[in-house]
Amino acid sequence: MVVSRELIGQVLALPVRQMWTEYDAEADVLYISFRKPQQANDSIMEDDGNIYHYHDEELVGITVLNASQKNPA
């Protein structure tokens, strides 16, 4: 696995200090949670194909669909 500098910079810029990740290889979906339990009360799918999960105005998670196809390298 190759991790790009761009990806590292994006992760470091996130306003969170802890995150949990899970990758479902069969579905090719990456789940990123910034709070456990996530307790999202709103989700928005953006044009980039990612689903952003919010609790009120706070971003609490991201679901990356077709994750293996989104290699930033």
N, C-alpha and C positions, 0 to 999 in steps of 0.2 A: 504494500500500500504506500502510495506517495502522497504526502501532505504538502500542499503548496504554501508558500509564504503568505499569499493572499488569504487563504483560508485561516491560517493561524492569526493573522491580523484581525480578521472579522470576528473570530472567537474571542480574542482578547478585548475587542471593543464592546462586547456585550455587557450590559449593565448588571450582570449576575456573577456570583462567585462560585456557585455550584451548579452543575448540570448533570443529568442522567441521560444516557443514550441507550438505544436498543435498535438493532438492525434485524429485520425480518428478511432473510435472503430469498425465501420462497416468493414473497410478495414484492420484494425489492423496495422496501419502505424503511426509511430511517426515522425513528422517533427521538426527538430531543425535548426533554422536560427541564424547566428551570425551577420547578417546585414539585415536591412530592407530598401528598398526592397533588396532581395538577389542578383539579377543580376548575376547569375552564367553563365559562358560561356563555362564550361566543367564539365562533370559529369563522375565519374568512379565507377562501381560496384566492390567491393572487395570480396575476398573469404568469408568474414564474413557475406555476404548478405546485407551489408549496402551500400548505394549509397552516395558517397562523392561529394559535389558540390563545384566547385572552380570558382573564378573570377581571371583569370590569375594564379598566384601561391598561392593565398590566399584562404584558406578554408572558405567558406561562409555558408555552411550548410551541414546537414547530414539527410538522409532519412533512417529510420530504418524499414525495412519490417518485418512482423510477430513479432512486438514489444512485444506482451504479452508472447511470447515463449522465449524471451531472458532475463528472470529474472535472475539477477546476484546472487541472494541469494542461 
